[in-house]
Amino acid sequence: MHEIVIAERIVKEAKKFGDINEVSIVLGELCNITKDELQGAIQTIVNWKIDILVEESKIECSCDYSGKANIIDKGHGYCIFNCPNCHKKPSVIKGGDIRIIGVK
């Protein structure tokens, strides 16, 4: 049910721009929600056109690795990832958040 909470927050933020019928969103691949879950949750609240772009991750690790995260498992409400080089927990540089990038 966390996807409904996320969708409600997106709808609330988008409505600040006035009367809209389309929203564009960037969804980081390390988020604990899938593109389909997010789109479905938003569509239960509003009848907008929804464009979701999945953003590839970028991480930095203490082993000096910088690049895409190794996603071990991802499901409803979780995303488990590590550094593909040393398998430790890295810092997320991008691909870990959800952003509204456009409304019409």
C-alpha positions in Angstrom: 0.0 0.0 0.0 3.0 2.3 0.2 2.5 3.0 -3.6 -0.8 4.8 -2.8 0.9 7.1 -0.3 3.6 7.9 -2.9 1.0 8.4 -5.6 -1.1 10.7 -3.4 2.0 12.8 -2.7 2.9 13.1 -6.4 -0.7 14.1 -7.2 -0.7 16.7 -4.5 2.6 18.2 -5.7 1.5 18.2 -9.3 -1.8 19.9 -8.5 0.2 22.9 -7.2 0.7 23.8 -10.8 -3.0 24.2 -11.4 -5.5 22.2 -13.5 -3.4 19.5 -15.2 -4.0 16.4 -17.3 -0.5 15.0 -17.8 2.5 14.4 -15.6 6.1 13.3 -16.4 8.0 11.6 -13.7 11.6 10.2 -13.2 11.7 7.0 -11.2 15.1 5.9 -10.0 15.7 2.2 -10.5 16.8 1.9 -6.9 13.4 3.0 -5.6 11.3 0.5 -3.7 8.4 0.8 -6.2 8.2 -0.3 -9.8 7.1 1.7 -12.8 3.9 -0.3 -13.2 3.0 0.0 -9.5 3.5 3.7 -9.5 1.5 4.2 -12.7 -1.3 2.0 -11.5 -1.5 3.8 -8.1 -1.6 7.3 -9.7 -4.3 6.1 -12.1 -6.5 5.0 -9.1 -6.5 8.7 -8.0 -6.6 10.7 -11.2 -7.2 10.2 -14.9 -4.0 11.9 -16.1 -1.6 10.8 -18.9 1.4 9.5 -17.0 4.9 9.4 -18.5 7.4 7.6 -16.3 11.1 7.5 -17.2 13.2 5.0 -15.3 16.6 6.5 -14.3 19.6 4.2 -14.2 21.5 4.2 -10.9 24.9 5.7 -10.2 26.7 4.8 -7.0 30.0 5.5 -5.4 31.7 3.1 -3.0 34.6 3.2 -0.6 36.5 0.7 -2.8 36.7 3.6 -5.4 34.0 2.0 -7.7 31.7 4.5 -9.4 29.0 3.4 -11.7 25.8 1.4 -11.9 24.6 -0.5 -8.8 24.3 -4.2 -8.7 20.6 -4.9 -8.0 20.4 -8.2 -6.1 16.6 -8.3 -5.8 13.7 -5.9 -6.2 10.1 -6.4 -5.3 7.0 -4.8 -3.8 8.4 -2.4 -1.2 12.1 -3.2 -1.4 15.2 -2.9 -3.6 18.4 -4.7 -2.4 21.6 -3.6 -4.1 25.3 -3.4 -3.5 28.6 -2.4 -5.1 29.4 -4.8 -8.0 33.1 -4.6 -7.2 33.3 -5.3 -3.4 29.7 -6.1 -2.6 29.5 -3.5 0.2 26.7 -0.9 0.6 27.5 2.1 -1.6 26.4 5.7 -1.6 23.6 6.5 -4.1 24.4 9.4 -6.4 21.4 9.1 -8.7 18.6 6.7 -9.3 17.3 6.5 -5.8 14.5 9.0 -5.9 11.2 10.0 -7.6 10.9 13.4 -9.3 8.2 15.3 -11.1 9.9 16.7 -14.2 6.9 18.1 -16.0 3.1 18.9 -15.9 0.7 19.9 -18.6 
